[in-house]
Amino acid sequence: MRFQLTESQRALRDEVREFAATEIDPVAADLDRDAAYPEQILAELGERGITGLTLPEKYGGRGEGLVELAVVIEELAAGQMALASAVGLNLGVATVIERFGSDRQRERWVPEMAAFETVGALGLSEADAGSDKLAMETTAEREGDGWVLDGHKQWVTNFPNADVVLTYAKTGPDADAPHNVSAFLVPAEAFEVDRYWEKLGANSVKSPRVTLSDVRVPDDAMVGEQGEAYVQRGTVNTGVNVPARAVGIARAALEDTVAYTTEREQFDHPIGDFQGVRWRLGEMAERVDTSRLLTLRAADRADRGLTVDRAFPMAKIHATEAAVENANEAMQLHGGVGYTREHDAERYLRDARLLTLAGGPNEGHRDSLADAVVAGETETTE
Ligand SMILES: Cc1cc2nc3c(=O)[nH]c(=O)nc-3n(C[C@H](O)[C@H](O)[C@H](O)COP(=O)(O)OP(=O)(O)OC[C@H]3O[C@@H](n4cnc5c(N)ncnc54)[C@H](O)[C@@H]3O)c2cc1C
């Protein structure tokens, strides 16, 4: 077993690290403060093929795997987590279309989404369907040769910059759950915005609540098999971008803290000389490495078609909580200025805090992890 990236993976990492250093880092804090969507940066990532990284080359992607996605998302999130979330959500939608859509849908949507020329958003959660997605109330009724959708979606990340929302709606009775949910490509302009939230973090990307009232879509707006959309999306592993985003924040928090504690002096010493600080730098590094290894393991297993029932929730729980810890430590070790917008520690903490909730709260992932453990899933050496 070799714990190292291949040459091409390292080249990809270096390319995106360089891009993040020159294009994202200098503007990340301002974009966050202004709650401004990083449109230009996302367009450039689209031109470079980064936003379509794991999509097939035939559809404008780079044909890379989830390991490469984890590597890239870490770099982007170290620059700005919200921007990385915009990439992850759009790619997740494009992946569902590519995996389960018709040839026509693939040709129509995937190349433009790969290039971030068309932006996809995910309409799955609702006000009363958060962790319990199958409690969704949005319905799609058959009418003539199309479908009529009614309901609402909450937390639609990328809206209002999105062109299309992959909208999950019930097309069958609850007795058939989970085989009673279908997915539809609904143009963003068909939704009315109910409200934008004032969020703690991830400010560059909005995630409003939106309503659909009697919205008619044609038959070919349905992606995948009728009634099977919820089950099908469970087999798409682009969700590994969530722990990868956490690794990015945890690493950025560590790097900033090493730099600050080396330069800041108190009691005639750099504060980084004090053992009480040094040990914590070591612990922060430990969290970065364990989070990255777990995330890459989950991505690698998914790439090899192996089960991730244990590996994915473990990576999600560990990395997201490590990011919160590291951001919190970064703030503490920056002292008073860490509590201000002079430094990025406060942004890391605000952004990291989202990740134990989004992509499913960690409590739900703890349940999944326990299920896998009790079922005897070992997943360590395969
Ligand atoms: C900024 C942001 C962006 C998002 N983007 C999107 C998006 O683009 N598309 C989309 O569809 N969704 C999105 N989401 C939704 C996100 O996935 C949900 O918020 C999440 O799944 C949790 O749902 P909820 O907020 O309703 O929490 P709830 O389900 O109400 O849970 C509240 C809390 O209860 C506890 N809890 C819940 N279930 C259990 C359990 N089984 N055992 C123990 N404790 C439990 C946890 O502490 C949890 O945090 C986003 C959310 C946010 C905040």
The ligand as an SDF file (V2000), in Angstrom:
LIG
                    3D

 53 58  0  0  0  0  0  0  0  0999 V2000
  -26.4580   26.4070    3.9140 C   0  0  0  0  0  0  0  0  0  0  0  0
  -27.1240   25.1180    3.5620 C   0  0  0  0  0  0  0  0  0  0  0  0
  -27.0630   24.6550    2.2600 C   0  0  0  0  0  0  0  0  0  0  0  0
  -27.7590   23.5060    1.9030 C   0  0  0  0  0  0  0  0  0  0  0  0
  -27.7970   23.1330    0.5880 N   0  0  0  0  0  0  0  0  0  0  0  0
  -28.6900   22.1950    0.1860 C   0  0  0  0  0  0  0  0  0  0  0  0
  -28.9450   21.9700   -1.1880 C   0  0  0  0  0  0  0  0  0  0  0  0
  -28.3210   22.5650   -2.0640 O   0  0  0  0  0  0  0  0  0  0  0  0
  -29.9130   21.0970   -1.5410 N   0  0  0  0  0  0  0  0  0  0  0  0
  -30.6350   20.3930   -0.6090 C   0  0  0  0  0  0  0  0  0  0  0  0
  -31.4980   19.6070   -0.9920 O   0  0  0  0  0  0  0  0  0  0  0  0
  -30.4010   20.5520    0.7140 N   0  0  0  0  0  0  0  0  0  0  0  0
  -29.4560   21.4470    1.1360 C   0  0  0  0  0  0  0  0  0  0  0  0
  -29.2380   21.6730    2.4750 N   0  0  0  0  0  0  0  0  0  0  0  0
  -30.0490   20.9450    3.4200 C   0  0  0  0  0  0  0  0  0  0  0  0
  -29.2660   20.0750    4.3380 C   0  0  0  0  0  0  0  0  0  0  0  0
  -28.8630   18.9150    3.6970 O   0  0  0  0  0  0  0  0  0  0  0  0
  -30.2140   19.8490    5.5240 C   0  0  0  0  0  0  0  0  0  0  0  0
  -30.1930   21.0270    6.2950 O   0  0  0  0  0  0  0  0  0  0  0  0
  -29.8430   18.7050    6.3180 C   0  0  0  0  0  0  0  0  0  0  0  0
  -30.0720   17.5270    5.6100 O   0  0  0  0  0  0  0  0  0  0  0  0
  -30.5700   18.6520    7.6570 C   0  0  0  0  0  0  0  0  0  0  0  0
  -31.9350   18.9210    7.5860 O   0  0  0  0  0  0  0  0  0  0  0  0
  -32.5670   19.9790    8.5890 P   0  0  0  0  0  0  0  0  0  0  0  0
  -31.7720   21.2180    8.4920 O   0  0  0  0  0  0  0  0  0  0  0  0
  -34.0150   20.0710    8.3250 O   0  0  0  0  0  0  0  0  0  0  0  0
  -32.3340   19.3730   10.0280 O   0  0  0  0  0  0  0  0  0  0  0  0
  -33.2810   18.3490   10.8210 P   0  0  0  0  0  0  0  0  0  0  0  0
  -33.5050   17.1220   10.0240 O   0  0  0  0  0  0  0  0  0  0  0  0
  -34.4820   19.0600   11.3460 O   0  0  0  0  0  0  0  0  0  0  0  0
  -32.3360   17.9710   12.0310 O   0  0  0  0  0  0  0  0  0  0  0  0
  -32.0460   18.9200   13.0630 C   0  0  0  0  0  0  0  0  0  0  0  0
  -31.0670   18.2920   14.0000 C   0  0  0  0  0  0  0  0  0  0  0  0
  -31.6740   17.1840   14.6460 O   0  0  0  0  0  0  0  0  0  0  0  0
  -30.7220   16.1830   14.8950 C   0  0  0  0  0  0  0  0  0  0  0  0
  -31.1310   14.9290   14.2320 N   0  0  0  0  0  0  0  0  0  0  0  0
  -31.8350   14.7960   13.0750 C   0  0  0  0  0  0  0  0  0  0  0  0
  -32.0220   13.5000   12.7980 N   0  0  0  0  0  0  0  0  0  0  0  0
  -31.4450   12.7970   13.7840 C   0  0  0  0  0  0  0  0  0  0  0  0
  -31.2920   11.4000   14.0770 C   0  0  0  0  0  0  0  0  0  0  0  0
  -31.7850   10.4620   13.2520 N   0  0  0  0  0  0  0  0  0  0  0  0
  -30.6350   11.0490   15.1990 N   0  0  0  0  0  0  0  0  0  0  0  0
  -30.1320   11.9860   16.0270 C   0  0  0  0  0  0  0  0  0  0  0  0
  -30.2160   13.3120   15.7980 N   0  0  0  0  0  0  0  0  0  0  0  0
  -30.8680   13.7180   14.7000 C   0  0  0  0  0  0  0  0  0  0  0  0
  -29.3760   16.6900   14.3350 C   0  0  0  0  0  0  0  0  0  0  0  0
  -28.6710   17.3330   15.3660 O   0  0  0  0  0  0  0  0  0  0  0  0
  -29.8230   17.7090   13.3120 C   0  0  0  0  0  0  0  0  0  0  0  0
  -28.8240   18.6800   13.0340 O   0  0  0  0  0  0  0  0  0  0  0  0
  -28.4910   22.7740    2.8850 C   0  0  0  0  0  0  0  0  0  0  0  0
  -28.5030   23.2140    4.2090 C   0  0  0  0  0  0  0  0  0  0  0  0
  -27.8490   24.3790    4.5560 C   0  0  0  0  0  0  0  0  0  0  0  0
  -27.9330   24.8490    5.9830 C   0  0  0  0  0  0  0  0  0  0  0  0
  1  2  1  0
  2  3  1  0
  2 52  2  0
  3  4  2  0
  4  5  1  0
  4 50  1  0
  5  6  2  0
  6  7  1  0
  6 13  1  0
  7  8  2  0
  7  9  1  0
  9 10  1  0
 10 11  2  0
 10 12  1  0
 12 13  2  0
 13 14  1  0
 14 15  1  0
 14 50  1  0
 15 16  1  0
 16 17  1  0
 16 18  1  0
 18 19  1  0
 18 20  1  0
 20 21  1  0
 20 22  1  0
 22 23  1  0
 23 24  1  0
 24 25  2  0
 24 26  1  0
 24 27  1  0
 27 28  1  0
 28 29  2  0
 28 30  1  0
 28 31  1  0
 31 32  1  0
 32 33  1  0
 33 34  1  0
 33 48  1  0
 34 35  1  0
 35 36  1  0
 35 46  1  0
 36 37  1  0
 36 45  1  0
 37 38  2  0
 38 39  1  0
 39 40  1  0
 39 45  2  0
 40 41  1  0
 40 42  2  0
 42 43  1  0
 43 44  2  0
 44 45  1  0
 46 47  1  0
 46 48  1  0
 48 49  1  0
 50 51  2  0
 51 52  1  0
 52 53  1  0
M  END
$$$$
